[in-house]
Amino acid sequence: EQENYQRAMADTYGGKTPQETLQMYIEAVEKGDYELASKYFIGEKREKELESFTGATQEFIKKYINLVKESSHKDGTYDLEKKYFSINKPIGIRMIFYPNGIWKIIEI
């Protein structure tokens, strides 16, 4: 538990709002910097996110990022404690608030 907390506190990749983190992610993907894009995900999901771009066509990535952009402009919902944020349409996005004040992506 303490180790996870320390890792979370040391992680500086993310924005102060869910929308800011999504914008950073979108910009990294559009630049083709998939390693940077994967760093906006929680630690356990980074490798899987990075691998998801391997072999993906530019056409697929463009369609995918357009859906993420569209979702980022939709109203999402926070849980009662404002620790989690979710957007459900057109694609599902779940995010978590880290103890150091940044938002990380759990899944898209």
C-alpha positions in Angstrom: 0.0 0.0 0.0 2.8 2.5 1.0 4.8 1.5 -2.1 1.8 2.2 -4.4 1.2 5.6 -2.7 4.9 6.6 -3.2 4.7 5.6 -6.8 1.6 7.6 -7.3 3.1 10.6 -5.6 6.2 10.4 -7.9 4.1 10.1 -11.1 3.9 13.6 -12.7 2.3 12.6 -16.0 -1.2 14.0 -16.0 -3.3 17.2 -15.7 -5.1 18.9 -12.9 -8.5 18.0 -14.5 -9.6 14.9 -16.3 -10.0 17.0 -19.5 -6.5 18.3 -19.2 -5.0 14.8 -19.0 -7.1 13.6 -22.0 -5.9 16.6 -24.0 -2.3 15.7 -23.1 -2.9 12.1 -24.1 -4.5 13.2 -27.4 -1.6 15.5 -28.3 0.9 12.7 -27.6 -0.9 10.2 -29.8 -1.3 12.8 -32.6 2.5 13.4 -32.5 3.1 9.6 -32.7 4.7 9.7 -29.2 3.0 6.5 -27.9 5.4 6.1 -25.1 4.5 9.5 -23.7 0.8 8.7 -24.3 1.1 5.5 -22.3 2.4 7.5 -19.3 -1.0 9.2 -18.8 -2.3 5.7 -17.9 -2.1 4.2 -14.4 1.1 2.2 -13.9 -0.5 -1.3 -14.3 -2.0 -0.3 -17.7 1.0 1.5 -19.3 2.6 -1.4 -21.0 -0.7 -2.7 -22.4 -1.5 0.8 -23.7 1.9 1.1 -25.4 1.5 -2.3 -27.0 -1.9 -1.4 -28.3 -0.3 1.0 -30.8 2.1 -1.7 -32.2 1.0 -2.7 -35.6 -2.0 -0.3 -35.6 -2.5 1.5 -38.9 -2.5 5.3 -39.1 -6.1 5.1 -40.2 -7.1 3.1 -37.1 -5.2 5.5 -34.8 -6.9 8.5 -36.4 -10.4 7.1 -36.0 -9.6 6.1 -32.4 -8.2 9.5 -31.4 -11.2 11.2 -33.0 -13.5 9.2 -30.8 -11.3 10.1 -27.8 -11.5 13.8 -28.8 -15.3 13.6 -29.2 -15.6 11.9 -25.7 -13.4 14.5 -24.1 -15.9 17.2 -25.0 -18.8 15.4 -23.4 -19.9 15.8 -19.8 -18.6 13.1 -17.6 -19.6 12.1 -14.1 -17.6 12.1 -10.9 -18.2 9.6 -8.1 -19.3 11.0 -4.7 -15.8 11.4 -3.4 -14.5 13.0 -6.7 -11.9 10.4 -6.9 -13.1 8.8 -10.2 -14.3 10.3 -13.4 -16.2 8.5 -16.2 -17.3 9.4 -19.7 -19.6 6.8 -21.4 -20.2 8.1 -25.0 -19.2 7.7 -27.7 -16.5 5.5 -26.0 -16.0 4.7 -22.4 -13.2 6.5 -20.5 -12.4 5.9 -16.8 -10.0 8.1 -14.8 -8.7 8.3 -11.3 -7.5 11.2 -9.1 -4.0 10.6 -7.8 -3.0 11.8 -4.3 -0.5 14.2 -5.8 -3.3 16.2 -7.6 -3.2 14.8 -11.1 -5.7 12.7 -13.1 -4.6 9.4 -14.7 -6.4 7.3 -17.3 -7.6 3.9 -16.1 -9.0 2.8 -19.4 -10.3 3.9 -22.7 
